[in-house]
């Protein structure tokens, strides 16, 4: 729980005015009409993102989803509990009917100026909870809005870098390591998670020309067996949807070197480039320049020489002060990298 330790924080109770099209869905459901659930789910997610962004713009510190996924704070329970049915014969009086207020101001309370009246429910079976799917949607939408709010904030940094005339590199190992860290995920569930992250990243990059951006993903600095690394073929389509001009990825270590074959079927979009790792951070062995050249040429044969930049699998000092690989070995690897690139260039440009 946040506290006002440095300044007075702001928040609100929860419900916020719903967009008209969301209200139409609420009304349709109450009337038993069919609803395009897929279209509504997409619209609901966008509306939650908008309302979270609006709260942040207005300076609200502790925000919520506006309760957009619910018809009201109380009647939504009718949709999420089993064992109840709507009693259509029971009249739906105002919840204030017969109250002290209604008796004192009958004209006002008789005008129906209050919120829509909930259906009258009767218990017809053992009570159970059946709303987990909708609850999951509410949670996911709020998390997505939080993710896009982060993207909006990072956009300022990204654009400042590019506006200074520099090239932006987005380091994104989490895009593929999430699969390793969440062993209960199915591939379909992982791809759904990754797709949302790609959308958020593109949101942050929306004002930047793709040719000003390099995207890097890898499997981290784990020096272990790594038998559970996600295969490139399972995520390549998502990566290629990222608004970047070049894609950097692991291609030199024993778990991923074979994945050059992915590019036999994956189509690199026009104007894009690959930065395959041809030296690796996962071993202290220094790659031979001729091996480096071979690795480069494999990719050139598939995507064209102008579309390949020789790179490394990952960084060599991911955290300040860390030394996964001794500096002297890093410099030796870089020497092999440049020598291998020269060898490949001579082969590819007919000895020039």
C-alpha positions in Angstrom: 0.0 0.0 0.0 1.4 3.4 -1.0 1.6 6.0 1.7 2.0 9.8 1.5 5.6 9.8 2.7 6.9 12.6 0.5 3.7 14.3 -0.6 0.0 13.8 -0.4 -1.0 11.1 -2.9 -4.3 11.2 -4.8 -6.7 8.4 -5.6 -10.5 7.8 -6.0 -13.1 5.2 -5.1 -13.2 3.3 -8.4 -16.0 3.7 -10.9 -15.7 6.2 -13.7 -18.0 7.2 -16.5 -18.1 4.5 -19.1 -17.9 5.2 -22.9 -21.2 4.9 -24.7 -20.4 1.8 -26.6 -19.5 -0.1 -23.4 -22.9 1.0 -22.0 -24.6 -0.4 -25.0 -23.1 -3.8 -24.3 -24.2 -3.7 -20.7 -27.7 -2.9 -21.8 -27.7 -5.6 -24.5 -26.6 -8.2 -21.9 -29.4 -7.2 -19.5 -31.9 -7.6 -22.3 -30.6 -11.0 -23.2 -29.3 -9.9 -26.7 -26.3 -11.5 -28.3 -23.0 -9.6 -28.0 -19.9 -10.0 -30.1 -17.6 -11.0 -27.3 -14.4 -10.9 -29.3 -15.0 -7.3 -30.5 -16.2 -6.3 -27.0 -13.0 -7.8 -25.4 -10.8 -5.7 -27.7 -12.8 -2.6 -27.1 -12.8 -3.1 -23.4 -9.0 -3.5 -23.3 -8.6 -0.3 -25.3 -11.1 1.6 -23.1 -9.3 0.5 -19.9 -6.0 1.7 -21.4 -7.5 5.0 -22.2 -9.0 5.6 -18.8 -5.8 4.6 -17.0 -3.9 7.1 -19.2 -6.5 9.8 -18.5 -6.1 9.3 -14.7 -2.3 9.6 -15.0 -2.6 12.7 -17.2 -4.8 14.3 -14.5 -2.3 13.6 -11.8 -4.0 10.7 -10.0 -1.4 8.7 -8.2 -3.3 5.4 -7.5 -5.4 4.5 -10.5 -7.8 1.7 -11.5 -9.7 0.4 -14.5 -12.7 2.6 -13.9 -14.7 -0.6 -13.2 -15.3 -0.7 -17.0 -15.6 -4.5 -17.0 -18.6 -4.4 -14.6 -22.2 -3.1 -15.0 -21.9 -1.9 -11.4 -20.0 -2.6 -8.2 -22.8 -4.8 -6.9 -24.9 -6.3 -9.8 -21.8 -7.7 -11.5 -21.8 -10.4 -8.8 -25.0 -11.8 -10.5 -22.9 -12.8 -13.5 -20.1 -14.4 -11.4 -22.1 -16.5 -8.9 -23.7 -19.8 -9.8 -26.9 -20.9 -8.1 -28.9 -17.8 -8.9 -31.4 -16.9 -11.5 -33.2 -13.7 -12.6 -36.8 -13.5 -11.3 -38.4 -11.8 -14.2 -41.8 -11.6 -12.4 -40.4 -9.7 -9.5 -40.7 -5.9 -9.9 -37.5 -3.9 -9.9 -38.2 -0.9 -7.6 -35.5 1.7 -6.8 -33.1 0.5 -4.1 -34.3 3.6 -2.2 -37.9 2.7 -2.4 -39.5 2.9 1.1 -36.4 4.5 2.6 -36.4 7.6 4.8 -35.1 9.6 1.9 -37.8 8.5 -0.5 -40.5 9.2 2.0 -39.1 12.7 2.6 -38.6 13.5 -1.1 -41.1 11.3 -3.0 -41.1 13.6 -6.1 -37.3 13.3 -6.5 -37.0 9.6 -5.9 -40.0 8.9 -8.1 -38.4 10.3 -11.2 -36.0 7.4 -11.7 -32.9 9.7 -11.6 -30.8 7.1 -9.8 -28.7 4.4 -11.3 -30.1 1.5 -13.3 -31.9 -0.9 -11.0 -30.3 -4.4 -10.8 -32.3 -7.5 -11.6 -33.9 -9.3 -8.7 -32.1 -12.6 -8.2 -33.4 -15.8 -6.5 -31.3 -18.6 -5.2 -32.2 -21.9 -7.1 -29.1 -24.1 -6.5 -26.0 -24.3 -4.4 -24.0 -21.1 -4.6 -20.7 -21.3 -6.5 -18.3 -18.8 -8.1 -18.2 -18.9 -11.9 -16.7 -15.5 -12.7 -13.0 -16.4 -12.8 -12.8 -15.9 -16.6 -14.2 -12.4 -16.4 -12.1 -11.6 -13.3 -9.0 -12.7 -15.3 -10.0 -10.3 -18.1 -10.4 -7.5 -15.6 -7.0 -8.2 -14.1 -5.3 -8.6 -17.5 -6.8 -5.4 -18.9 -5.6 -3.4 -15.9 -2.1 -5.0 -16.2 -2.1 -4.1 -19.9 -3.0 -0.5 -19.2 -0.2 -0.4 -16.7 2.1 -1.8 -19.4 1.1 0.8 -21.9 1.5 3.5 -19.3 5.1 2.4 -18.9 5.5 2.5 -22.7 4.2 6.0 -22.8 6.7 7.1 -20.2 9.6 5.3 -21.9 8.6 6.9 -25.2 10.0 10.2 -24.0 13.4 8.7 -23.5 13.4 6.8 -26.8 12.4 9.9 -28.7 15.0 12.1 -27.0 17.7 9.6 -28.0 16.6 9.6 -31.6 16.1 13.3 -31.7 19.7 13.8 -30.6 20.8 12.0 -33.8 21.6 8.7 -32.2 20.5 5.2 -32.9 18.2 3.6 -30.3 18.7 0.0 -29.2 15.9 -1.6 -27.1 17.3 -4.5 -25.0 14.4 -7.0 -24.6 15.6 -10.4 -23.2 12.4 -10.7 -21.2 10.5 -11.3 -24.4 12.0 -14.8 -24.6 13.2 -15.6 -21.1 9.7 -15.3 -19.7 9.0 -18.7 -21.3 11.9 -20.2 -19.2 10.8 -18.5 -16.0 7.2 -19.6 -16.2 7.2 -23.4 -16.6 3.4 -23.8 -16.4 2.8 -21.7 -19.5 1.7 -23.4 -22.7 3.2 -22.0 -25.9 -0.1 -20.5 -26.8 -0.3 -18.7 -23.5 3.3 -17.4 -23.8 2.6 -16.1 -27.3 -0.4 -14.2 -26.1 1.7 -12.7 -23.3 4.5 -11.8 -25.8 2.1 -10.3 -28.3 0.9 -7.8 -25.8 4.5 -6.8 -25.0 5.2 -6.3 -28.7 2.1 -4.1 -28.9 3.3 -2.0 -25.9 6.8 -1.7 -27.3 5.4 -0.5 -30.7 3.3 2.0 -28.8 6.4 3.4 -27.3 8.1 3.5 -30.7 5.2 4.8 -32.6 6.7 8.2 -33.4 10.2 6.9 -34.4 11.2 5.7 -37.8 12.0 2.0 -37.7 15.4 2.5 -39.3 16.4 4.5 -36.2 15.8 1.4 -33.9 17.6 -1.8 -33.2 15.8 -4.5 -31.2 17.8 -7.0 -29.2 16.5 -10.2 -27.5 18.5 -13.0 -26.0 18.3 -15.6 -23.2 20.2 -13.7 -20.6 23.6 -14.5 -18.9 22.7 -18.0 -17.8 25.8 -20.2 -18.2 23.8 -23.3 -17.4 22.6 -26.2 -19.7 19.8 -24.0 -21.2 17.8 -26.9 -22.5 14.6 -24.9 -22.0 15.4 -21.9 -24.1 12.5 -20.9 -26.4 13.2 -21.8 -30.0 13.4 -18.9 -32.4 10.8 -20.4 -34.7 8.1 -20.0 -32.0 8.6 -16.3 -31.7 10.1 -15.0 -34.9 6.8 -13.7 -36.4 6.3 -11.6 -33.2 9.8 -10.2 -33.3 9.5 -9.2 -37.0 6.3 -7.2 -36.1 8.4 -4.9 -33.8 8.9 -1.4 -35.2 12.7 -1.8 -35.7 15.1 -1.6 -38.6 17.4 -4.3 -37.3 17.0 -7.4 -35.1 19.8 -8.7 -32.9 19.6 -12.2 -31.5 21.6 -15.2 -30.2 23.0 -17.3 -33.0 26.5 -18.4 -31.9 26.0 -20.6 -28.9 25.4 -24.4 -29.1 21.7 -24.0 -28.3 20.9 -21.6 -31.1 23.5 -21.8 -33.8 21.3 -24.1 -35.9 18.6 -21.6 -36.0 20.0 -19.9 -39.1 17.7 -22.3 -40.8 14.7 -20.4 -39.5 15.4 -17.8 -42.1 14.9 -20.3 -44.9 11.2 -19.9 -44.3 10.9 -16.6 -42.3 10.7 -13.6 -44.6 12.8 -10.6 -43.6 10.7 -7.5 -44.5 12.2 -5.1 -47.0 14.5 -2.5 -45.5 15.2 -4.6 -42.4 18.5 -6.1 -41.3 19.7 -8.9 -39.1 22.3 -8.7 -36.4 23.0 -12.4 -35.6 25.4 -13.2 -32.8 28.6 -14.7 -34.4 30.5 -14.6 -31.1 29.1 -15.7 -27.8 29.1 -14.5 -24.2 28.3 -18.0 -23.0 31.8 -19.4 -23.4 35.3 -18.2 -22.8 36.5 -20.0 -25.9 37.5 -17.5 -28.5 35.8 -18.1 -31.8 38.1 -18.7 -34.8 37.8 -15.9 -37.4 37.0 -18.5 -40.1 34.1 -19.8 -38.1 32.9 -16.2 -37.6 33.1 -15.8 -41.4 31.1 -19.0 -42.0 28.4 -17.9 -39.6 28.1 -14.5 -41.4 27.9 -16.1 -44.8 25.1 -18.5 -43.8 22.9 -15.5 -43.1 24.0 -13.6 -46.2 23.0 -16.5 -48.4 19.5 -16.3 -47.0 18.8 -12.6 -46.6 21.4 -10.8 -48.7 24.8 -9.3 -47.7 23.4 -5.7 -47.3 21.0 -7.1 -44.7 23.5 -8.7 -42.3 25.6 -7.0 -39.6 27.9 -9.2 -37.6 27.2 -9.0 -33.8 27.4 -10.8 -30.5 24.9 -13.0 -28.7 24.6 -10.7 -25.7 26.5 -8.2 -23.7 29.7 -9.1 -21.8 29.0 -7.2 -18.6 25.3 -7.1 -18.2 25.4 -5.4 -14.8 28.0 -2.8 -13.8 30.9 -4.5 -12.2 30.0 -7.9 -13.4 32.5 -9.9 -15.4 30.9 -12.8 -17.0 33.8 -13.0 -19.4 37.2 -11.5 -18.5 38.0 -8.3 -20.3 41.1 -9.7 -22.1 38.9 -12.5 -23.5 36.2 -10.0 -24.6 38.9 -8.1 -26.6 40.1 -11.3 -28.2 36.6 -12.2 -29.2 36.1 -8.7 -30.7 39.4 -9.2 -32.7 38.0 -12.5 -34.1 34.7 -10.7 -34.9 36.3 -8.0 -36.9 38.8 -10.5 -38.6 35.9 -12.8 -39.4 33.9 -9.9 -40.9 36.8 -9.0 -43.1 37.2 -12.6 -44.3 33.4 -12.8 -45.1 33.6 -9.5 -46.9 36.4 -10.6 -49.2 34.4 -13.7 -50.0 31.1 -11.8 -50.6 32.6 -8.9 -52.5 34.7 -11.1 -54.8 38.0 -10.4 -53.0 37.7 -6.7 -52.9 
